[in-house]
């Protein structure tokens, strides 16, 4: 299956990518190889193949039952913070003030 340059540019636009002409050409070739492979897979006759064994579906649940437990980690977290104000960690200002005093 062939990919036109316009197709590649449309995909790049949807992915918010800026590509050079060389990158477009390279991606066009790569996408053609991928689509050819998918086309070959689509041509395969699989109607007579038995389903594969799926160990996840056929295995018994070996995990523990879910338990709802309270998780109060605030205290442990705040113990590692250098400065706490009203129950919240104090952090340095990251927004500079303008000359007029506005942020």
Secondary structure as the mmCIF struct_conf table of DSSP 4:
data_model
#
loop_
_struct_conf.conf_type_id
_struct_conf.id
_struct_conf.beg_label_comp_id
_struct_conf.beg_label_asym_id
_struct_conf.beg_label_seq_id
_struct_conf.end_label_comp_id
_struct_conf.end_label_asym_id
_struct_conf.end_label_seq_id
HELX_RH_AL_P HELX_RH_AL_P1 UNK A 5 UNK A 14
TURN_TY1_P TURN_TY1_P1 UNK A 15 UNK A 16
HELX_RH_AL_P HELX_RH_AL_P2 UNK A 21 UNK A 43
BEND BEND1 UNK A 44 UNK A 44
TURN_TY1_P TURN_TY1_P2 UNK A 47 UNK A 48
BEND BEND2 UNK A 49 UNK A 49
HELX_LH_PP_P HELX_LH_PP_P1 UNK A 50 UNK A 53
HELX_RH_AL_P HELX_RH_AL_P3 UNK A 55 UNK A 58
BEND BEND3 UNK A 59 UNK A 59
BEND BEND4 UNK A 63 UNK A 63
HELX_LH_PP_P HELX_LH_PP_P2 UNK A 64 UNK A 66
HELX_RH_AL_P HELX_RH_AL_P4 UNK A 74 UNK A 79
TURN_TY1_P TURN_TY1_P3 UNK A 80 UNK A 80
BEND BEND5 UNK A 82 UNK A 82
STRN STRN1 UNK A 84 UNK A 85
TURN_TY1_P TURN_TY1_P4 UNK A 86 UNK A 87
STRN STRN2 UNK A 88 UNK A 89
BEND BEND6 UNK A 95 UNK A 95
TURN_TY1_P TURN_TY1_P5 UNK A 99 UNK A 100
BEND BEND7 UNK A 101 UNK A 101
#
